[in-house]
């Protein structure tokens, strides 16, 4: 593929490229580019938000380039402060490496293993002396670090910035030097960190990497960034029914956002919202499971909700008899959290109850404060897309 053709393919879905001219020049070098993506295994799951940048990395691979996946076993113990209003909890190296094992497995659901080089940044950071660290820190100014919007906001709000957090962009930038990256991928919140890498490469006499930024995916709540810590995520290794059900719960407005970011195409004009949402959920399940599993999951969802045949549907179990005599709002909140891993506030659940969405064996529960007694075999319907069988 000619450089201009490859650039036209790669720019699709990009939020910002610094710069397209530089990328075009690199694509004309007639050698595989080294395309860097750093991931910090701060949790055990890769979710759909991560998949956006991983899919772009796979696109580079399909065009003949080398993926360089950096496992941040060292930076993961700090935690990226980008977009954070508070210091991340620090993890041990053992915790980070345990998460890294699952990250590799999940990443290869998207990436081609053959043209993927996996390295850990602890390999070079552990070899540094304290003198090396001081010399590296001397290359940046405190004023540079405090230009970051998230740091400025924390200062204005009188929230602490720990000294180790300032090290993070320095370390990410040095990663680019160590792997000789031609391109670095990241979300739009990574601009500052990736630019530091360009500066370090220039100082080291290396060609500067292209900054390639992808949009950040909103979580199921439609407002905040998809995050496991916020409970608004869809993990790519989730069971198919849970994955399908979560996607069916998103708003119509969010669905229009998910189509281009997750499927690579816009939502068709005039599409019926319910049918479009089913198609979205079907294709995501198909991608991370199989066509057979996706078809079975869709059929089960139709049987369970579209046809409302909950009595014979294969529903997830909830050990509700242990939580009987609870107020309806508390019980339903518990089911969302424990069965579907969804965080619903009491006000959200109260609204669902008052509007008649919650049913026990087909009988609507209208009072959020009503005391509910559960029996094994009953079906508790939470909303249009979530129901459980009491165990």
C-alpha positions in Angstrom: 0.0 0.0 0.0 1.3 3.4 -0.9 2.1 5.8 2.0 -0.8 8.1 1.1 -3.2 5.1 1.0 -1.9 3.8 4.3 -2.3 7.2 5.9 -5.9 7.5 4.7 -6.7 4.1 6.4 -4.8 4.9 9.6 -6.3 8.4 10.1 -9.8 6.9 10.3 -11.1 7.2 13.8 -8.0 9.2 15.0 -8.6 12.2 17.3 -5.2 13.9 16.6 -2.0 13.0 14.8 1.2 15.1 15.4 1.8 15.3 12.6 0.3 13.7 9.6 3.2 14.9 7.4 5.6 13.1 9.8 3.6 9.9 9.7 3.5 10.1 5.9 7.3 10.4 5.8 7.7 7.4 8.1 5.3 5.3 6.1 7.5 6.0 3.0 10.6 4.6 4.8 10.0 1.1 3.3 10.5 -0.6 6.6 8.2 -1.7 9.4 7.5 1.1 11.8 7.8 0.4 15.5 4.4 1.4 16.9 4.4 1.7 20.7 1.6 1.2 23.1 2.2 1.2 26.9 -0.3 -0.5 29.2 -0.2 -0.4 33.0 -1.8 -3.6 34.4 -3.5 -1.8 37.4 -6.5 -4.2 37.1 -6.9 -7.6 35.7 -9.3 -6.7 32.9 -9.1 -5.1 29.5 -12.3 -3.4 28.6 -13.9 -1.9 25.5 -12.3 1.4 26.2 -8.9 -0.2 25.9 -10.0 -2.0 22.7 -10.1 1.3 20.7 -6.3 1.8 20.9 -5.6 -1.9 20.6 -7.7 -2.1 17.4 -5.7 0.8 15.9 -2.5 -1.0 16.8 -3.8 -4.1 15.0 -4.5 -1.9 12.0 -0.8 -0.9 11.9 0.1 -4.6 12.2 -2.2 -5.5 9.2 -0.3 -2.8 7.2 3.0 -4.6 7.9 4.3 -2.7 11.0 5.7 -3.9 14.3 3.6 -3.6 17.5 5.7 -2.8 20.6 3.5 -3.5 23.7 5.1 -2.2 26.8 3.9 -3.8 30.0 4.3 -1.1 32.6 5.4 -3.4 35.5 7.3 -0.3 36.9 5.0 2.5 35.9 2.0 0.4 37.0 3.2 0.6 40.6 2.9 4.4 40.3 -0.3 4.6 38.2 -0.9 7.1 35.4 -2.2 10.4 37.0 -3.7 11.5 33.6 -7.3 12.6 34.1 -7.2 11.7 37.8 -8.4 14.0 40.5 -6.7 12.0 43.3 -3.6 9.8 43.7 -4.0 6.2 42.6 -3.6 3.5 45.1 -0.1 2.0 44.8 0.2 -1.7 43.8 3.0 -4.1 44.6 5.1 -5.5 41.8 3.5 -9.0 42.5 0.0 -7.5 42.0 1.0 -5.8 38.7 2.7 -8.9 37.3 -0.4 -11.0 38.1 -2.5 -8.5 36.2 0.0 -8.5 33.3 -0.5 -12.2 32.7 -4.2 -11.7 32.0 -3.5 -8.5 30.0 -1.3 -10.5 27.5 -4.0 -13.1 27.1 -6.7 -10.6 26.5 -4.7 -8.3 24.2 -4.1 -11.2 21.8 -7.9 -11.4 21.3 -7.2 -8.2 19.2 -3.5 -8.2 18.3 -1.6 -10.6 16.0 0.9 -12.3 18.3 3.5 -12.7 15.5 4.4 -9.1 14.8 4.1 -8.1 18.5 7.1 -7.4 20.7 6.3 -7.4 24.4 8.7 -5.8 26.9 8.5 -4.7 30.5 9.7 -1.2 31.4 11.1 -2.5 34.7 13.8 -4.1 32.6 15.5 -0.7 32.2 14.2 1.2 35.2 15.5 -1.3 37.7 18.9 -1.0 36.2 19.1 2.7 36.8 21.1 4.2 39.7 19.7 7.0 41.7 22.2 9.3 39.9 20.6 8.1 36.6 17.2 9.1 37.9 18.4 12.5 39.0 19.9 13.1 35.5 16.7 12.1 33.8 14.6 14.4 36.0 17.0 17.3 35.2 15.7 17.2 31.6 12.3 18.5 32.5 11.1 21.5 34.6 8.6 21.5 37.4 6.8 24.2 35.4 6.4 21.7 32.5 4.9 19.1 34.8 2.5 21.6 36.4 1.2 22.7 33.0 -0.8 19.5 32.9 -4.5 20.3 33.3 -5.1 17.5 35.8 -2.3 18.7 38.0 -3.5 22.3 37.8 -7.0 21.3 38.7 -5.8 19.5 41.8 -3.7 22.5 42.9 -6.7 24.8 42.5 -8.9 22.3 44.4 -6.2 22.0 47.1 -5.8 18.3 46.4 -2.5 16.6 46.9 -0.1 15.8 44.1 2.5 13.3 45.3 6.1 13.6 44.1 6.1 10.1 42.6 3.2 11.1 40.3 5.4 13.7 38.6 7.7 10.9 37.6 5.1 9.2 35.5 5.3 11.2 32.3 9.1 11.2 32.6 9.1 7.4 32.7 6.7 7.0 29.9 8.7 9.4 27.8 11.9 7.4 28.5 10.1 4.2 27.4 10.0 5.7 23.9 13.7 6.2 23.9 14.4 2.6 25.0 12.2 1.0 22.4 13.0 3.5 19.6 9.4 4.1 18.9 8.4 5.6 15.5 4.8 6.1 16.6 3.1 6.1 20.0 -0.6 5.4 20.4 -2.7 6.6 23.3 -6.0 8.2 24.3 -6.4 11.9 24.1 -5.5 12.2 27.8 -1.9 11.0 26.9 -0.9 14.0 24.8 1.4 15.5 27.4 3.1 12.2 28.2 3.8 11.3 24.6 5.2 14.8 23.8 7.7 14.2 26.6 8.8 11.1 24.7 9.4 13.2 21.6 11.5 15.7 23.6 13.6 12.9 25.0 14.1 11.2 21.6 15.3 14.5 20.1 17.8 15.0 22.9 19.1 11.5 22.4 19.6 12.1 18.6 16.8 9.8 17.7 13.9 10.4 15.2 10.9 11.8 17.0 7.9 9.6 17.4 4.5 10.5 15.9 1.8 11.2 18.4 -1.3 9.2 17.5 -4.2 9.9 19.7 -7.5 8.0 19.8 -10.9 9.1 21.4 -11.7 8.1 24.9 -14.7 5.9 25.3 -17.4 6.9 27.7 -18.6 4.2 30.1 -22.0 2.7 30.4 -23.2 5.7 32.4 -22.6 7.9 29.3 -20.6 10.6 31.2 -17.4 9.4 32.7 -14.5 7.6 31.1 -15.0 3.8 30.9 -13.2 2.4 34.0 -13.3 -0.7 36.1 -13.0 1.4 39.3 -16.1 3.3 38.3 -18.1 0.1 37.5 -19.2 1.5 34.1 -17.2 -0.9 31.9 -17.6 -3.9 29.6 -14.6 -6.3 29.9 -13.6 -8.1 26.8 -13.4 -11.4 28.7 -16.8 -11.2 30.3 -19.4 -13.9 29.7 -21.4 -13.3 26.6 -24.8 -12.8 28.4 -23.2 -10.2 30.7 -21.5 -8.4 27.8 -24.7 -8.4 25.8 -26.9 -7.2 28.7 -24.6 -4.4 29.6 -24.6 -3.0 26.0 -28.3 -3.3 25.8 -28.6 -1.0 28.9 -26.8 2.0 27.3 -28.7 5.1 26.2 -29.6 5.8 22.6 -27.3 8.8 22.6 -24.4 6.7 23.8 -25.1 4.0 21.2 -24.5 6.6 18.5 -21.1 7.2 20.0 -20.2 3.5 20.4 -20.9 2.6 16.8 -18.0 4.6 15.2 -15.6 3.9 18.1 -16.3 0.2 18.5 -17.6 -0.9 15.1 -15.8 1.6 12.9 -18.9 2.9 11.2 -21.6 5.4 12.0 -25.0 4.4 13.3 -27.3 4.1 10.2 -29.7 7.0 9.8 -33.3 6.0 10.7 -32.3 2.8 12.4 -34.7 1.7 15.1 -32.9 2.2 18.4 -33.7 -1.2 19.8 -32.6 -3.1 16.7 -29.5 -1.0 16.4 -28.6 -1.7 20.0 -29.1 -5.4 19.4 -26.8 -5.2 16.4 -24.1 -3.4 18.4 -24.3 -6.0 21.2 -24.3 -8.9 18.7 -21.2 -7.7 16.9 -19.2 -7.0 20.1 -20.1 -10.5 21.5 -19.2 -12.0 18.1 -15.8 -10.2 18.2 -14.8 -11.4 21.6 -16.5 -14.8 21.6 -17.8 -16.3 18.3 -20.6 -16.0 15.8 -22.3 -19.0 17.3 -22.2 -17.6 20.8 -23.4 -14.2 19.6 -26.4 -15.8 17.8 -27.3 -17.9 20.9 -27.0 -14.9 23.2 -29.2 -12.8 20.9 -31.8 -15.5 20.7 -31.8 -15.9 24.5 -32.1 -12.2 25.0 -35.1 -12.1 22.6 -36.7 -15.0 24.4 -36.1 -13.4 27.8 -37.1 -9.8 27.1 -38.6 -9.3 23.7 -41.0 -12.2 24.1 -41.1 -11.7 27.9 -40.9 -15.5 28.4 -38.8 -15.1 31.6 -40.2 -18.3 33.2 -38.4 -20.5 30.7 -35.3 -18.3 30.1 -31.8 -19.2 31.2 -31.4 -16.4 33.8 -28.5 -15.7 36.0 -29.0 -16.9 39.6 -29.2 -14.6 42.7 -29.0 -16.0 46.2 -31.8 -13.7 47.3 -33.1 -15.7 50.2 -30.1 -14.5 52.1 -31.1 -10.9 51.5 -34.9 -11.2 52.1 -36.7 -8.6 54.2 -34.7 -5.8 52.6 -36.3 -2.6 51.2 -36.9 -3.0 47.4 -34.4 -0.2 46.6 -31.6 -1.9 48.5 -32.4 -5.3 47.1 -32.4 -4.2 43.5 -29.2 -2.2 44.0 -27.5 -5.3 45.4 -28.6 -7.4 42.4 -27.3 -4.9 39.9 -23.9 -4.8 41.7 -23.5 -8.5 42.6 -24.9 -10.2 39.5 -24.3 -7.6 36.7 -21.4 -5.7 38.2 -23.3 -2.4 37.6 -23.2 0.4 40.1 -26.7 2.0 40.4 -27.4 4.7 42.9 -30.5 4.4 45.1 -32.0 7.4 43.3 -31.7 5.6 40.0 -33.2 2.4 41.4 -36.0 4.3 43.1 -36.9 5.9 39.7 -37.0 2.4 38.0 -39.2 1.1 40.8 -41.6 4.0 40.7 -42.0 3.8 36.9 -42.9 0.1 37.1 -39.7 -1.4 35.6 -39.2 -3.8 38.6 -41.3 -6.9 38.8 -41.3 -10.0 41.0 -42.9 -13.0 39.2 -44.7 -10.5 36.9 -46.1 -8.3 39.7 -44.8 -4.7 39.6 -43.1 -3.3 42.7 -44.0 0.4 42.9 -42.8 1.3 46.4 -38.9 1.6 46.8 -39.3 1.2 50.6 -41.5 -1.9 50.4 -40.1 -4.9 52.2 -39.5 -7.8 49.8 -39.6 -11.5 50.8 -38.0 -13.7 48.2 -38.5 -17.4 47.5 -36.4 -19.8 45.4 -37.5 -20.0 41.8 -39.0 -16.6 41.6 -38.0 -14.3 38.7 -37.0 -10.7 39.6 -37.0 -8.4 36.6 -35.0 -5.2 37.1 -35.5 -3.4 33.8 -35.9 -4.2 30.1 -32.5 -5.9 29.9 -31.8 -7.4 33.3 -33.5 -10.2 35.2 -32.5 -12.9 37.7 -33.9 -16.2 39.1 -33.9 -16.4 42.8 -31.8 -19.3 44.0 
